[in-house]
Amino acid sequence: MFSSFFRLTRVLGAVALLLMLSTVYAHAVDLFGVSLIGEQNAVPEGALAYTAAIGIDGEDRSLKDKLSQISLLVTNAKQGAADTGALAARAQADIEQLTAALYAEAHYGAKIDVRIAGIPLGTFNADAIEATPSAPIVVQISIAPGPVFHFGQVAFTQTAPTRAQPPTEPEFYKLVRGAPARSDIIITAIDRLAEEWRRAGYPFARVAQKDIRADHARAMVDVQVAVDPGTPAVYGWISVVGTKDMSSDTIADQSALRPGQRFDPKDLKTTRERLRKLEAVESVRIVEGENVDASGGIPITLDVTERKPRFFGATAFVSTLDGAEVGAFWGHRNLFGEGERLRVDGSVSRLGADSIDQLQYNAGAVFSKPGILDIDTDLFLEFRFEREAPDTYDSYSGRIKGGLSRRFDDHLSGTIALEGRQAYVEDAFGDRDFTLISLPTEIDYDTRDNKLDPASGVHIFLRGAPTVDVAGGNAFVESRAQLASYLALTEERRAILAGRVVVGSVAGASLIDVPATSRFFAGGGGSARGYEYRSLGPEYRGEVTGGLALAEASAELRLRVTETIGLVPFIDVAAVSSESTFDFSDPLYVGAGIGLRYFSAIGPIRLDAAVPLTERDDRPGFGLYVGLGQAF
């Protein structure tokens, strides 16, 4: 009882420490003379110091905050100005910036008065003012916003009659009579009107006339816009230029353009996105013809730039607990001229182990053919041989997998495949052979802004694999779900709170009937740091067997100290159960530590130091991990 209480106390202490560190974002912290998070009051050496503040008639707090965020004088006060002349020039530019911002809030009769050291900007003499670091120049911006203008008469017309036309009701474009007449709504509406005409099949549509008037007596804005629709068109000849090794017919076939189909700029956007998904394509430029041909077709040219067909690279990871891992890969992006991709890779891990028998190997090849059904669906085939040798089991396996992968949009993708695997496993239950046939299905949803160093977004990964052991006559279902989320605690993104949760289950068979390669283990750099790789789980006769259920959670506070250096306190928690569900009696393993990040051109280089907070006999009490990219 006391040991459980002591363990819980250590876990809660580690969590409290991480939460305490996460509140640092609200304060300025100086480390090595660098502001980690927050503000610095001193301007750079040699710069002219000044203070700037905005005053609003009527004390409209919301409007004041918006203007303060875009004011050149306010936002650049931390950097100071080169001299008084530069300060006056910045003030003049700020009047234009603030006027545009006021128009965006429907204030068309605003008055702005800028005074530098009490002198109106119109009569300010830069040579007559001096400032010292101890007495910065005071800049006061006084704004009388005036009334909010509303929409009055709004009308959209066309210069010539047409068979088809887009919606012309002003309300469709958010120009509603009596609503605040914000300038950004007007600009967006006019741009959208021309684009809607293009979507209706008129590629040469243009705004022929626009009359936008602010009536100060009525506090109203009247909008009159006339559109010249031009000639309607369908797609004519589709030509492809710029290709060298890639088939021009493949480029044309994979586009969303078909001769005789009505012109729609949405098709051009879809074509660009589709073709750029081909790994052999570097970029695509779409050129529209200037005139239609006799049949009413507009010629389209796809100007393609190809990527280098071959690529290669290497990977490395180092841990004091698990040894080193090195890998290499080679690939071809356009194997047969239609965008087929081949990648061959191999890796060796646990380098530095006591004997060569403890080394792990992984080698394989993946072939994919894009656009097997459409541009978003690829066919793939994978061959792989693997030898795993953690302290908990030994295995040799070979597998072949084939299936389809599909990109549903920029963030969502999925795969479904048929896999055959032959495995030989030595573990706590003895030496056995497995012949496995499975149907793995995966869904991946990823909105991270940067894969190696995310500061926002989420990453959700789901996997399910119904599996039959032909040799043993057993069947089970593997499932796994992972969620990672990222939150920037400051606008400058110098403090990122990152969290990850993983759950998994194997249902339908007993622990002994599931091969060790399909069971769940915890521990290692991608799991609970501070413990050896795949060393945590239920035991049988003193040996770790792995389990049928997994739960993991990790939290990190990623602090950017300088442009190239970062600190990351973290905590990892993991539990593995011998059953396919948890009953909360399984041991809870906790690891915590701190990491150092060096932000290089290729991504952050990671050095993590972790200690296990759950006591285990005869196990190392400290681990170092080195790799590329954040931990998750």
Number of C-alpha atoms within 10 A of each C-alpha: 6 7 9 10 10 12 18 16 12 15 22 12 12 21 17 12 14 19 15 10 13 19 11 16 18 11 11 14 17 14 11 9 9 13 16 22 24 16 12 14 9 12 16 12 10 11 16 22 27 26 17 20 15 17 17 16 11 10 9 11 11 9 14 16 11 14 20 18 11 15 24 19 28 19 13 15 19 18 17 23 21 12 17 22 15 14 21 21 11 16 21 16 14 20 19 13 15 20 20 16 20 24 19 18 20 27 24 25 18 16 14 16 14 22 19 24 17 12 14 14 18 11 9 17 14 15 9 7 14 13 15 11 14 7 11 15 22 15 24 20 20 16 21 15 22 16 14 19 24 23 21 22 16 17 14 16 14 16 13 10 10 12 5 11 16 14 14 15 14 17 12 11 17 14 23 17 17 13 15 20 29 22 19 14 17 18 12 12 18 19 14 13 24 20 19 20 25 24 19 20 24 26 27 17 21 18 16 12 13 13 9 12 13 18 15 12 6 10 19 24 24 17 21 14 17 18 20 19 24 17 14 22 25 22 22 22 17 15 15 18 13 13 15 11 17 24 16 19 12 15 22 18 14 18 21 17 21 16 15 15 13 21 24 21 17 12 16 20 12 14 21 18 18 19 24 17 16 25 18 25 21 14 16 18 13 15 13 14 16 11 14 18 14 7 10 16 21 24 20 20 16 24 15 23 18 20 17 14 18 15 12 12 10 12 13 15 18 19 23 16 23 24 18 18 20 15 17 15 17 15 19 20 24 24 19 13 16 20 24 22 23 20 18 18 18 19 18 17 22 25 18 16 14 9 9 10 9 18 19 20 18 17 18 18 18 18 18 22 20 23 20 14 11 13 20 19 19 19 19 21 18 18 16 18 18 18 20 20 20 17 15 21 21 19 21 18 19 17 18 18 19 19 18 20 22 20 16 12 10 11 12 14 18 18 19 18 18 16 20 16 17 17 20 18 22 17 19 18 17 9 11 14 17 20 17 21 21 21 18 20 19 18 17 16 18 17 16 18 13 11 14 16 17 20 22 18 15 19 19 18 17 18 18 20 21 17 20 19 20 12 12 14 11 15 19 18 18 22 19 18 17 18 17 20 20 21 17 19 21 13 9 10 16 21 26 22 20 22 20 19 18 19 18 23 23 27 19 16 15 16 19 14 16 22 22 24 17 13 22 25 27 26 24 20 25 14 23 29 32 31 29 24 23 24 20 25 29 21 14 11 8 8 16 19 27 30 28 28 25 26 21 22 20 24 23 26 25 27 25 23 21 17 11 12 15 20 21 23 22 25 27 29 23 25 27 29 23 21 19 20 15 16 8 9 8 14 14 19 26 28 24 25 22 17 22 20 25 19 19 13 8 9 16 20 18 21 21 24 20 24 20 22 23 20 12 11 6 6 11 14 16 17 21 20 24 21 19 20 19 18 19 19
